[in-house]
Amino acid sequence: MSSTGCQLALQTDSSPPDRRSLLAHLLHALNQPLTGLQCSLELAAAAPRTREEYVRALHEGLELTLRMRILVEAMRELADTEEEEPKPGETLRLDALVRETADDLRPVAETRKVRLRIAADVPLPVRSSRARLAALMLRFLESSLSMAREGSDFQVAAERERDQAVLTVSWSASPPPEHSPFSRSELGLLLARVAWERVGGAWLHTRVGDRQTCTVRLPLVSPPTDSTSADGES
């Protein structure tokens, strides 16, 4: 992958990503597998080939098509967030949503031999569309988990700092996936950042060695109380 692609991945850690720029960059990234697919087909059609050569060309074409599909899916989702109308918010418990989502992903973590550590015991009432926040939480945790190294700890913590809910996800990263930084998991994390900022969250992504940490801060609707119910009703 080009150095500009790697620079994009680093720049999004320190400054809010411009959605129009991200869309343009994804379109530019799409050109690489598209050109590769065209070249592969042209070579296959240029002269008679052996069966093995045709099979190899088909496999290469399928791989390039998958890469294009992943990029197109990311572009479609990014465009959809631009057109999405704000939905009426409701008061819901971020800590409960963290635990529910983490429990749903526990079988995935076990399959990957990743130890899931959850700390979300303080009531954290926030205002958002529940369906939207639930989908975002799943995308965020699932994308992060998919990048965790086998046998490592995947830590999720939700806590309160003054008038903010602070969600922190930390993992030891596997070696960069093929076609980084445009793999499905990396694009998923980037799209999660865009979505968190869309719902009013502040994002910070840091790296220390192979350890990566993503922190999201959301405003609390009121100081947490024990009377706030887990299903979002007070």
C-alpha positions as semicolon CSV with decimal commas, in nm:
position;residue;x (nm);y (nm);z (nm)
1;M;0,000;0,000;0,000
2;S;0,119;0,350;-0,075
3;S;0,277;0,576;0,185
4;T;-0,013;0,819;0,144
5;G;-0,247;0,549;0,269
6;C;-0,036;0,494;0,579
7;Q;-0,020;0,870;0,638
8;L;-0,399;0,887;0,625
9;A;-0,425;0,623;0,897
10;L;-0,186;0,819;1,121
11;Q;-0,337;1,159;1,056
12;T;-0,683;1,045;1,163
13;D;-0,543;0,982;1,512
14;S;-0,458;1,346;1,578
15;S;-0,715;1,554;1,391
16;P;-1,085;1,512;1,312
17;P;-1,121;1,338;0,974
18;D;-1,293;1,536;0,702
19;R;-1,556;1,304;0,556
20;R;-1,525;1,450;0,206
21;S;-1,147;1,399;0,212
22;L;-1,188;1,044;0,341
23;L;-1,435;0,964;0,065
24;A;-1,197;1,104;-0,197
25;H;-0,910;0,902;-0,052
26;L;-1,114;0,581;-0,056
27;L;-1,204;0,646;-0,418
28;H;-0,835;0,690;-0,495
29;A;-0,756;0,365;-0,308
30;L;-1,016;0,184;-0,518
31;N;-0,810;0,255;-0,829
32;Q;-0,532;0,014;-0,725
33;P;-0,729;-0,314;-0,715
34;L;-0,940;-0,199;-1,011
35;T;-0,628;-0,147;-1,221
36;G;-0,489;-0,479;-1,099
37;L;-0,807;-0,659;-1,200
38;Q;-0,801;-0,503;-1,545
39;C;-0,436;-0,603;-1,597
40;S;-0,504;-0,958;-1,478
41;L;-0,796;-0,999;-1,720
42;E;-0,604;-0,849;-2,009
43;L;-0,314;-1,087;-1,954
44;A;-0,550;-1,385;-1,931
45;A;-0,716;-1,287;-2,259
46;A;-0,399;-1,192;-2,449
47;A;-0,303;-1,546;-2,546
48;P;-0,399;-1,907;-2,478
49;R;-0,308;-2,012;-2,124
50;T;-0,284;-2,335;-1,933
51;R;-0,565;-2,441;-1,703
52;E;-0,347;-2,362;-1,400
53;E;-0,278;-2,011;-1,530
54;Y;-0,649;-1,946;-1,583
55;V;-0,729;-2,072;-1,232
56;R;-0,457;-1,849;-1,086
57;A;-0,596;-1,550;-1,276
58;L;-0,944;-1,625;-1,141
59;H;-0,818;-1,642;-0,782
60;E;-0,632;-1,313;-0,825
61;G;-0,943;-1,156;-0,974
62;L;-1,159;-1,274;-0,684
63;E;-0,912;-1,133;-0,432
64;L;-0,902;-0,796;-0,608
65;T;-1,283;-0,794;-0,632
66;L;-1,309;-0,854;-0,256
67;R;-1,076;-0,561;-0,189
68;M;-1,291;-0,339;-0,410
69;R;-1,608;-0,457;-0,240
70;I;-1,466;-0,369;0,104
71;L;-1,375;-0,020;-0,015
72;V;-1,713;0,034;-0,182
73;E;-1,894;-0,077;0,133
74;A;-1,691;0,174;0,335
75;M;-1,767;0,454;0,089
76;R;-2,138;0,373;0,092
77;E;-2,147;0,375;0,472
78;L;-1,953;0,702;0,484
79;A;-2,195;0,861;0,236
80;D;-2,493;0,730;0,432
81;T;-2,372;0,901;0,750
82;E;-2,370;1,233;0,561
83;E;-2,731;1,191;0,447
84;E;-2,864;1,041;0,771
85;E;-3,122;1,259;0,942
86;P;-3,072;1,315;1,317
87;K;-3,302;1,087;1,514
88;P;-3,472;1,180;1,840
89;G;-3,251;1,083;2,130
90;E;-3,346;0,898;2,443
91;T;-3,171;0,856;2,773
92;L;-2,994;0,522;2,791
93;R;-2,718;0,355;2,992
94;L;-2,387;0,347;2,805
95;D;-2,238;0,108;3,063
96;A;-2,521;-0,142;3,011
97;L;-2,479;-0,121;2,634
98;V;-2,106;-0,187;2,670
99;R;-2,168;-0,500;2,877
100;E;-2,440;-0,629;2,642
101;T;-2,225;-0,581;2,332
102;A;-1,917;-0,732;2,495
103;D;-2,118;-1,037;2,601
104;D;-2,239;-1,080;2,242
105;L;-1,877;-1,073;2,122
106;R;-1,743;-1,309;2,387
107;P;-1,773;-1,618;2,161
108;V;-1,575;-1,431;1,895
109;A;-1,304;-1,349;2,147
110;E;-1,290;-1,711;2,263
111;T;-1,253;-1,830;1,904
112;R;-0,962;-1,589;1,858
113;K;-0,818;-1,692;2,198
114;V;-0,839;-1,332;2,318
115;R;-0,913;-1,262;2,685
116;L;-1,201;-1,015;2,716
117;R;-1,172;-0,780;3,019
118;I;-1,475;-0,562;3,089
119;A;-1,505;-0,284;3,349
120;A;-1,836;-0,099;3,316
121;D;-2,003;-0,082;3,656
122;V;-2,082;0,290;3,696
123;P;-2,419;0,416;3,564
124;L;-2,350;0,635;3,260
125;P;-2,671;0,793;3,123
126;V;-2,623;0,947;2,778
127;R;-2,866;1,074;2,516
128;S;-2,879;0,909;2,175
129;S;-3,086;0,688;1,950
130;R;-3,056;0,343;2,108
131;A;-3,058;0,158;1,775
132;R;-2,792;0,386;1,635
133;L;-2,568;0,367;1,942
134;A;-2,606;-0,011;1,967
135;A;-2,498;-0,054;1,603
136;L;-2,207;0,184;1,658
137;M;-2,095;0,005;1,974
138;L;-2,096;-0,329;1,790
139;R;-1,896;-0,187;1,499
140;F;-1,645;-0,025;1,736
141;L;-1,581;-0,329;1,956
142;E;-1,596;-0,582;1,674
143;S;-1,347;-0,391;1,457
144;S;-1,107;-0,344;1,749
145;L;-1,138;-0,707;1,857
146;S;-1,060;-0,830;1,507
147;M;-0,722;-0,655;1,528
148;A;-0,624;-0,803;1,867
149;R;-0,336;-1,049;1,873
150;E;-0,416;-1,411;1,956
151;G;-0,360;-1,487;2,324
152;S;-0,367;-1,119;2,429
153;D;-0,598;-0,915;2,652
154;F;-0,875;-0,702;2,503
155;Q;-0,981;-0,443;2,759
156;V;-1,299;-0,237;2,760
157;A;-1,368;0,019;3,031
158;A;-1,656;0,264;3,073
159;E;-1,625;0,519;3,351
160;R;-1,728;0,865;3,455
161;E;-1,504;1,171;3,457
162;R;-1,693;1,473;3,588
163;D;-1,971;1,538;3,335
164;Q;-1,848;1,290;3,073
165;A;-1,880;0,921;3,001
166;V;-1,539;0,784;2,900
167;L;-1,523;0,464;2,695
168;T;-1,175;0,314;2,654
169;V;-1,086;0,014;2,440
170;S;-0,730;-0,123;2,443
171;W;-0,566;-0,418;2,269
172;S;-0,231;-0,560;2,161
173;A;-0,234;-0,546;1,784
174;S;-0,156;-0,828;1,547
175;P;0,088;-0,756;1,262
176;P;-0,068;-0,513;1,011
177;P;-0,314;-0,701;0,791
178;E;-0,260;-0,741;0,420
179;H;-0,356;-0,428;0,225
180;S;-0,328;-0,213;0,538
181;P;-0,459;0,051;0,607
182;F;-0,757;-0,044;0,390
183;S;-0,841;-0,380;0,548
184;R;-1,199;-0,442;0,660
185;S;-1,112;-0,413;1,031
186;E;-0,912;-0,090;0,992
187;L;-1,180;0,070;0,778
188;G;-1,439;-0,042;1,033
189;L;-1,250;0,137;1,310
190;L;-1,216;0,450;1,098
191;L;-1,588;0,449;1,023
192;A;-1,659;0,398;1,392
193;R;-1,461;0,713;1,468
194;V;-1,663;0,909;1,213
195;A;-1,987;0,778;1,367
196;W;-1,880;0,856;1,725
197;E;-1,803;1,214;1,629
198;R;-2,135;1,230;1,446
199;V;-2,318;1,156;1,773
200;G;-2,119;1,419;1,962
201;G;-1,829;1,212;2,092
202;A;-1,463;1,314;2,115
203;W;-1,214;1,056;1,988
204;L;-0,851;0,981;2,075
205;H;-0,647;0,694;1,927
206;T;-0,297;0,629;2,064
207;R;-0,026;0,368;2,006
208;V;0,251;0,262;2,244
209;G;0,452;-0,021;2,093
210;D;0,198;-0,277;1,974
211;R;-0,063;-0,159;2,225
212;Q;-0,343;0,049;2,077
213;T;-0,599;0,246;2,276
214;C;-0,912;0,420;2,154
215;T;-1,092;0,659;2,390
216;V;-1,436;0,809;2,330
217;R;-1,583;1,083;2,548
218;L;-1,956;1,156;2,550
219;P;-2,146;1,412;2,756
220;L;-2,361;1,274;3,036
221;V;-2,720;1,390;3,042
222;S;-2,708;1,422;3,421
223;P;-2,500;1,296;3,714
224;P;-2,539;0,916;3,729
225;T;-2,790;0,784;3,983
226;D;-2,886;0,434;4,080
227;S;-3,243;0,509;3,971
228;T;-3,142;0,526;3,604
229;S;-3,257;0,198;3,455
230;A;-3,048;-0,024;3,228
231;D;-3,300;0,000;2,944
232;G;-3,269;0,377;2,917
233;E;-3,571;0,480;3,121
234;S;-3,534;0,693;3,433
